[in-house]
Amino acid sequence: MAGHVGRYGLYPALDLCTGTAALCRLMGGPSHSIWGLDLDRHVLRYARSRAHHIPLVCADAAQIPFKSGVFRAVIISYALHEKTQGMRSLMLDEARRVLDPCRGRLIVIDFEVPWDRVSRLGRMFTYLIERLAGGDHFRNGQRFVRQGGLSAIIRDQGLIELQSLPLAWGSSRIVVARWPS
């Protein structure tokens, strides 16, 4: 993901639900070209201690406090599966709004329905890890996969896939996509 942003010059970029801002730190790039957004103030405090040069915003991904069309990339890494279907829709609507309508790219990584033996094994491992998270996170994640995983999100949003990379051991996929103009 980070390589794609740099290779194709998709700056400025916004990492939704950035958490510790690890992806932002990997992406580097020109000053103020990578932004992180998360709702958890405590996690952002830690992220700021590790990434002084990255602008981090404490806000809801369903109400992004940026103007429309200002980002060339919006990245969502393992954040869709843990949300309710309604929240996922709101997040994706906001991602679409803040993306440049012509050149903007959505880069998302999340769980898929297992497609082969290795991905089924990967799904078992991720199931155990997600089970430890428990509560709504786990229930939403289970529902996400039962409803078709990331592939269903791409289809339901009407996104056009530009690149895709399956990650069998994680029963996941990285997708670079855009909305139709």
C-alpha positions as CSV (number, residue, x, y, z in Angstrom):
1,M,0.0,0.0,0.0
2,A,2.7,2.5,1.1
3,G,4.7,1.6,-2.1
4,H,1.7,2.2,-4.3
5,V,1.1,5.7,-2.9
6,G,4.7,6.7,-3.5
7,R,5.2,5.0,-6.8
8,Y,2.2,6.7,-8.4
9,G,2.6,10.0,-6.5
10,L,-0.8,9.8,-4.8
11,Y,-0.2,12.7,-2.6
12,P,-1.8,14.1,-0.5
13,A,-3.0,10.9,1.1
14,L,-5.3,10.2,4.1
15,D,-5.0,7.1,6.2
16,L,-8.5,6.6,7.8
17,C,-8.6,4.9,11.2
18,T,-4.8,5.3,11.3
19,G,-4.3,4.0,14.8
20,T,-0.6,4.2,15.6
21,A,0.1,5.8,12.2
22,A,2.4,3.0,11.3
23,L,1.3,3.2,7.6
24,C,1.8,7.0,7.6
25,R,5.3,6.5,8.9
26,L,6.0,4.0,6.1
27,M,4.7,6.2,3.4
28,G,6.9,9.2,4.2
29,G,6.6,11.5,1.3
30,P,6.7,15.3,1.1
31,S,5.9,17.4,4.1
32,H,2.2,17.3,5.0
33,S,1.4,15.0,2.2
34,I,0.3,12.1,4.5
35,W,-2.5,12.7,7.0
36,G,-3.7,10.3,9.6
37,L,-7.2,10.3,11.1
38,D,-8.5,8.4,14.0
39,L,-11.2,8.8,16.7
40,D,-9.2,7.4,19.6
41,R,-7.3,10.3,21.3
42,H,-5.1,7.9,23.4
43,V,-3.9,6.0,20.3
44,L,-3.2,9.3,18.5
45,R,-1.2,10.6,21.5
46,Y,1.0,7.5,21.1
47,A,1.1,8.0,17.3
48,R,2.2,11.6,17.7
49,S,5.1,10.6,20.0
50,R,6.3,8.3,17.2
51,A,5.6,10.5,14.2
52,H,6.0,14.2,15.0
53,H,6.2,15.2,11.3
54,I,2.8,13.6,10.4
55,P,-0.4,15.6,10.8
56,L,-2.8,13.5,12.8
57,V,-6.4,14.5,13.2
58,C,-8.8,13.2,15.9
59,A,-12.1,12.8,14.1
60,D,-14.8,10.4,13.1
61,A,-14.2,8.6,9.8
62,A,-17.9,9.0,9.1
63,Q,-17.5,12.8,9.3
64,I,-14.1,13.7,7.8
65,P,-13.2,17.3,8.5
66,F,-11.6,18.1,5.1
67,K,-12.9,19.7,2.0
68,S,-14.2,17.7,-0.8
69,G,-11.8,16.4,-3.4
70,V,-8.5,17.2,-1.6
71,F,-6.9,13.8,-1.5
72,R,-5.3,11.7,-4.2
73,A,-5.5,8.6,-2.0
74,V,-7.6,7.4,0.9
75,I,-6.2,4.3,2.7
76,I,-8.3,2.1,4.9
77,S,-6.3,-0.8,6.4
78,Y,-8.3,-3.5,8.3
79,A,-10.8,-1.0,9.6
80,L,-13.9,-1.9,7.6
81,H,-14.5,-5.4,8.9
82,E,-14.8,-4.2,12.5
83,K,-17.5,-1.6,11.8
84,T,-21.3,-2.1,11.4
85,Q,-22.5,-2.1,7.8
86,G,-24.0,1.4,8.3
87,M,-20.7,2.8,9.6
88,R,-18.8,1.2,6.7
89,S,-21.2,2.9,4.3
90,L,-20.7,6.3,6.0
91,M,-16.9,5.9,6.0
92,L,-16.9,5.0,2.3
93,D,-19.2,7.9,1.4
94,E,-16.8,10.2,3.2
95,A,-13.8,8.6,1.5
96,R,-15.4,9.2,-1.9
97,R,-16.2,12.8,-1.0
98,V,-12.7,13.8,0.0
99,L,-11.0,12.0,-2.9
100,D,-10.1,13.9,-6.1
101,P,-13.0,12.9,-8.3
102,C,-10.8,12.3,-11.4
103,R,-7.5,11.0,-10.1
104,G,-8.4,9.8,-6.6
105,R,-7.7,6.2,-5.5
106,L,-9.1,4.2,-2.7
107,I,-6.6,1.7,-1.3
108,V,-8.1,-0.8,1.0
109,I,-6.9,-4.0,2.7
110,D,-9.3,-6.2,4.6
111,F,-10.5,-9.8,5.0
112,E,-12.0,-11.9,2.2
113,V,-13.9,-15.1,2.1
114,P,-11.2,-17.8,1.9
115,W,-10.6,-18.9,-1.7
116,D,-8.1,-21.8,-1.3
117,R,-6.5,-24.1,1.2
118,V,-3.8,-21.6,2.3
119,S,-6.4,-18.8,2.7
120,R,-8.6,-21.1,4.8
121,L,-5.7,-21.7,7.1
122,G,-5.0,-18.0,7.2
123,R,-8.7,-17.5,8.0
124,M,-8.3,-19.8,11.0
125,F,-5.4,-17.7,12.4
126,T,-7.2,-14.4,11.8
127,Y,-10.3,-15.9,13.4
128,L,-8.4,-16.6,16.6
129,I,-6.8,-13.1,16.7
130,E,-10.2,-11.4,16.0
131,R,-11.8,-13.6,18.6
132,L,-9.4,-12.1,21.2
133,A,-10.7,-8.7,20.2
134,G,-14.1,-9.9,21.1
135,G,-17.4,-8.0,21.4
136,D,-18.8,-6.0,18.5
137,H,-15.4,-6.0,16.8
138,F,-15.5,-9.8,16.5
139,R,-19.2,-10.0,15.6
140,N,-19.0,-7.3,13.0
141,G,-15.9,-9.0,11.5
142,Q,-17.7,-12.4,11.3
143,R,-20.7,-10.7,9.6
144,F,-18.3,-8.9,7.2
145,V,-16.8,-12.2,6.0
146,R,-20.2,-14.0,5.8
147,Q,-21.5,-11.1,3.6
148,G,-18.7,-11.5,1.1
149,G,-15.7,-9.7,2.7
150,L,-13.8,-7.0,0.8
151,S,-15.0,-8.3,-2.6
152,A,-18.6,-7.5,-1.6
153,I,-17.7,-4.0,-0.5
154,I,-15.9,-3.3,-3.8
155,R,-19.0,-4.6,-5.8
156,D,-21.6,-2.9,-3.7
157,Q,-19.8,0.5,-3.9
158,G,-19.6,0.2,-7.7
159,L,-15.8,0.6,-7.4
160,I,-13.5,-0.1,-10.4
161,E,-10.6,-2.3,-9.3
162,L,-7.3,-1.1,-10.8
163,Q,-5.0,-3.5,-8.9
164,S,-5.5,-6.4,-6.5
165,L,-3.2,-8.5,-4.4
166,P,-4.5,-11.5,-2.5
167,L,-2.8,-12.2,0.8
168,A,-3.7,-15.9,1.4
169,W,-2.0,-16.2,4.8
170,G,-4.1,-13.4,6.1
171,S,-7.2,-14.4,4.1
172,S,-7.1,-10.8,3.0
173,R,-6.7,-8.7,-0.1
174,I,-5.3,-5.3,-1.0
175,V,-7.3,-3.4,-3.6
176,V,-6.6,-0.2,-5.4
177,A,-9.8,1.1,-6.8
178,R,-11.6,4.2,-8.0
179,W,-15.2,5.3,-8.2
180,P,-16.6,5.8,-11.7
181,S,-16.4,9.5,-12.8
